[in-house]
Amino acid sequence: MKLLNPGPVTLTERVRAALQQPDLCHREPEFFQMQRRIREGLTAVYDCSDEYASVLMTGSGTAAVEAMVGSLVGPGEKPALVVANGVYGERMAAMLHRHGRRYDVVHSAWTEPMDLAAVSERIGQSACVLAVHHETTTGRLNDLASLGELCRRFQVPLLLDAVSSFGGEEIRFEEWNLQACAATANKCLHGVPGISFVVARRDALEAPGHSPALYLDLQNYYALQEKDGSPFTQAVQACYGLDEALVELRDQGGWRVRRDLYRQ
Ligand SMILES: Cc1ncc(COP(=O)(O)O)c(C=O)c1O
């Protein structure tokens, strides 16, 4: 069967074969070698500077988005600003609501672009901006160059849901003042479902976290993964798939080539 949805994608034979590797415990040195390789491979997709690191977690894309939102948005005085023009922007607002955080939402109709005029009016009073790169429900690629420019100009950190764009669209980490982006193995990277990740600035990962959830505590994952550990059982076979998928992406020419393929 050929899958024509944005993800999970149809696996290549190469990635499928990688799933057959020997059983491995997530507390063995062999696993930690792979975990380290994947984490480095993820930041290498966009040639991120050493100021960024990735955190690997078992769960679907929503787990990574919720870990990012819950761990990096604190209870401070200023509200977070969510830019929503589809299901996934609204879902980040729902996460903030459940976590009891202060937030505002700049809504647009699902058929409309992000309302950047409203963002520029409110960004100065906001602790951070949360947005969705590719709103998968409508297929809209949001104008992150303009939003990122605002975030950089106002020095407000940007938290990005890049679940359906990471590996297949341009992401400018420094230029967009990106504090973190969350994504998953089984969309543009062509891995299997079950493993997701956050790429974030190390200073944010090393600062005290805010996660109300034990499982989704990004700073805890980071601290342990930096020491070649893992707080919980990882989906080992999904890691095998992502490890191979990252090598395949590199062999094929990287995100630019994949973007061209999708555009065709
Ligand atoms: C932009 C975006 N964010 C979040 C998600 C949620 O990911 P998951 O279904 O893997 O939890 C998706 C899934 O399609 C998505 O496209």
The ligand as an SDF file (V2000), in Angstrom:
LIG
                    3D

 16 16  0  0  0  0  0  0  0  0999 V2000
    1.5060   20.2650   12.3490 C   0  0  0  0  0  0  0  0  0  0  0  0
    1.1740   19.0890   13.1850 C   0  0  0  0  0  0  0  0  0  0  0  0
    1.2860   19.1950   14.5240 N   0  0  0  0  0  0  0  0  0  0  0  0
    1.0170   18.1680   15.3420 C   0  0  0  0  0  0  0  0  0  0  0  0
    0.5860   16.9540   14.8450 C   0  0  0  0  0  0  0  0  0  0  0  0
    0.2800   15.8370   15.7920 C   0  0  0  0  0  0  0  0  0  0  0  0
    1.1440   14.7710   15.5680 O   0  0  0  0  0  0  0  0  0  0  0  0
    0.7620   13.2980   16.0850 P   0  0  0  0  0  0  0  0  0  0  0  0
   -0.5180   12.9190   15.4050 O   0  0  0  0  0  0  0  0  0  0  0  0
    1.9460   12.5050   15.6150 O   0  0  0  0  0  0  0  0  0  0  0  0
    0.6390   13.3420   17.5490 O   0  0  0  0  0  0  0  0  0  0  0  0
    0.4450   16.7850   13.4700 C   0  0  0  0  0  0  0  0  0  0  0  0
   -0.0220   15.5120   12.9110 C   0  0  0  0  0  0  0  0  0  0  0  0
   -0.3480   15.3790   11.7680 O   0  0  0  0  0  0  0  0  0  0  0  0
    0.7420   17.8760   12.6240 C   0  0  0  0  0  0  0  0  0  0  0  0
    0.6310   17.7530   11.3020 O   0  0  0  0  0  0  0  0  0  0  0  0
  1  2  1  0
  2  3  1  0
  2 15  2  0
  3  4  2  0
  4  5  1  0
  5  6  1  0
  5 12  2  0
  6  7  1  0
  7  8  1  0
  8  9  2  0
  8 10  1  0
  8 11  1  0
 12 13  1  0
 12 15  1  0
 13 14  2  0
 15 16  1  0
M  END
$$$$
